[in-house]
């Protein structure tokens, strides 16, 4: 639900989660359970959900963290995901089961977003901060598996990793941006994993009553509203530098997306803007319908919930992260997003 049309793939999330709990016991911890000076690393995946040639195996997530840890002078105590999403909410589970790190009840952002900069909890504009970022993964059959570690400003490192993702086949596992738990406490989207769990439990509890009940449960938990119902039409999507970019319409609402839904407009007027929650829900089962899977004629509901209803991190409060996404989308975001 919090993938907002992107955020990975449900099947891949199940693969990572089931592998983790089969191997060991991932451990979820609140920020108050971690020493303020303990080292925390963000773990995630980078790329475009619609890419055709990507390959990330569960071990790639572990390998990316090992590559990063080898560059640091103190142990990694905990990880957090860059965002909630179809598979990204499970980020850190496997590393916890294999390496013993904690999974923090926190995220770079409570909903999914298109760029690493948006999930970097304010580090993009933090003077003097030197990022360390790593990636591992790629399409083995095509000889595109790669590993890389980069060090430098967050914005430049993020660009390098995006290129690595594209070269690997369209998606790659990553570990990045070591900080203290104290910094996470002050700048991350705390409670993001608890929100995802609560939302999922509400959806499961409503399933036996049918798709409308599932949609009502989501609307109720997020304090949201349904903007439109009906068939998808005029879907247009292009793949560019490991991003899915485009738009689609439902009723009189047009949704713009870069990997995830970012804008909703009706009659030429903006009615919702990232980091508000925006997503499409299947009218056949009430569950989220990902952008990559939608075709013209698919029957969906468009859900909107105000950003005040979810935890958000400082990465999406940083004006510097918006221009590149605005250029891809062809629409303004920052003025509404930061209001």
Secondary structure as the mmCIF struct_conf table of DSSP 4:
data_model
#
loop_
_struct_conf.conf_type_id
_struct_conf.id
_struct_conf.beg_label_comp_id
_struct_conf.beg_label_asym_id
_struct_conf.beg_label_seq_id
_struct_conf.end_label_comp_id
_struct_conf.end_label_asym_id
_struct_conf.end_label_seq_id
TURN_TY1_P TURN_TY1_P1 UNK A 2 UNK A 5
BEND BEND1 UNK A 7 UNK A 8
HELX_RH_AL_P HELX_RH_AL_P1 UNK A 10 UNK A 23
BEND BEND2 UNK A 24 UNK A 24
STRN STRN1 UNK A 28 UNK A 29
HELX_RH_3T_P HELX_RH_3T_P1 UNK A 31 UNK A 33
BEND BEND3 UNK A 34 UNK A 34
TURN_TY1_P TURN_TY1_P2 UNK A 36 UNK A 37
BEND BEND4 UNK A 38 UNK A 38
STRN STRN2 UNK A 39 UNK A 47
TURN_TY1_P TURN_TY1_P3 UNK A 49 UNK A 50
BEND BEND5 UNK A 52 UNK A 53
HELX_RH_AL_P HELX_RH_AL_P2 UNK A 58 UNK A 69
TURN_TY1_P TURN_TY1_P4 UNK A 70 UNK A 71
BEND BEND6 UNK A 73 UNK A 74
STRN STRN3 UNK A 76 UNK A 81
BEND BEND7 UNK A 82 UNK A 83
TURN_TY1_P TURN_TY1_P5 UNK A 86 UNK A 87
HELX_RH_3T_P HELX_RH_3T_P2 UNK A 88 UNK A 90
TURN_TY1_P TURN_TY1_P6 UNK A 91 UNK A 92
HELX_RH_AL_P HELX_RH_AL_P3 UNK A 93 UNK A 99
STRN STRN4 UNK A 102 UNK A 107
BEND BEND8 UNK A 108 UNK A 108
STRN STRN5 UNK A 109 UNK A 109
BEND BEND9 UNK A 110 UNK A 111
BEND BEND10 UNK A 114 UNK A 114
TURN_TY1_P TURN_TY1_P7 UNK A 116 UNK A 116
HELX_RH_3T_P HELX_RH_3T_P3 UNK A 117 UNK A 119
BEND BEND11 UNK A 120 UNK A 120
TURN_TY1_P TURN_TY1_P8 UNK A 121 UNK A 122
HELX_RH_3T_P HELX_RH_3T_P4 UNK A 123 UNK A 125
TURN_TY1_P TURN_TY1_P9 UNK A 127 UNK A 128
STRN STRN6 UNK A 131 UNK A 137
TURN_TY1_P TURN_TY1_P10 UNK A 140 UNK A 143
STRN STRN7 UNK A 146 UNK A 152
HELX_RH_AL_P HELX_RH_AL_P4 UNK A 154 UNK A 168
TURN_TY1_P TURN_TY1_P11 UNK A 169 UNK A 169
BEND BEND12 UNK A 170 UNK A 170
STRN STRN8 UNK A 171 UNK A 180
HELX_RH_AL_P HELX_RH_AL_P5 UNK A 181 UNK A 187
BEND BEND13 UNK A 188 UNK A 188
STRN STRN9 UNK A 189 UNK A 190
TURN_TY1_P TURN_TY1_P12 UNK A 191 UNK A 191
HELX_RH_AL_P HELX_RH_AL_P6 UNK A 192 UNK A 206
HELX_RH_3T_P HELX_RH_3T_P5 UNK A 207 UNK A 209
HELX_RH_AL_P HELX_RH_AL_P7 UNK A 211 UNK A 222
TURN_TY1_P TURN_TY1_P13 UNK A 223 UNK A 223
STRN STRN10 UNK A 225 UNK A 240
TURN_TY1_P TURN_TY1_P14 UNK A 241 UNK A 242
STRN STRN11 UNK A 243 UNK A 250
TURN_TY1_P TURN_TY1_P15 UNK A 251 UNK A 252
STRN STRN12 UNK A 253 UNK A 258
BEND BEND14 UNK A 259 UNK A 260
STRN STRN13 UNK A 261 UNK A 266
TURN_TY1_P TURN_TY1_P16 UNK A 267 UNK A 268
STRN STRN14 UNK A 269 UNK A 273
TURN_TY1_P TURN_TY1_P17 UNK A 274 UNK A 275
BEND BEND15 UNK A 276 UNK A 276
STRN STRN15 UNK A 277 UNK A 282
TURN_TY1_P TURN_TY1_P18 UNK A 283 UNK A 285
BEND BEND16 UNK A 286 UNK A 287
STRN STRN16 UNK A 288 UNK A 288
HELX_RH_3T_P HELX_RH_3T_P6 UNK A 291 UNK A 293
TURN_TY1_P TURN_TY1_P19 UNK A 296 UNK A 297
STRN STRN17 UNK A 299 UNK A 305
HELX_RH_3T_P HELX_RH_3T_P7 UNK A 307 UNK A 309
BEND BEND17 UNK A 310 UNK A 310
STRN STRN18 UNK A 312 UNK A 312
HELX_RH_3T_P HELX_RH_3T_P8 UNK A 314 UNK A 317
HELX_RH_3T_P HELX_RH_3T_P9 UNK A 319 UNK A 321
TURN_TY1_P TURN_TY1_P20 UNK A 322 UNK A 322
HELX_RH_AL_P HELX_RH_AL_P8 UNK A 323 UNK A 329
TURN_TY1_P TURN_TY1_P21 UNK A 330 UNK A 330
BEND BEND18 UNK A 331 UNK A 331
HELX_RH_AL_P HELX_RH_AL_P9 UNK A 334 UNK A 337
TURN_TY1_P TURN_TY1_P22 UNK A 338 UNK A 338
#
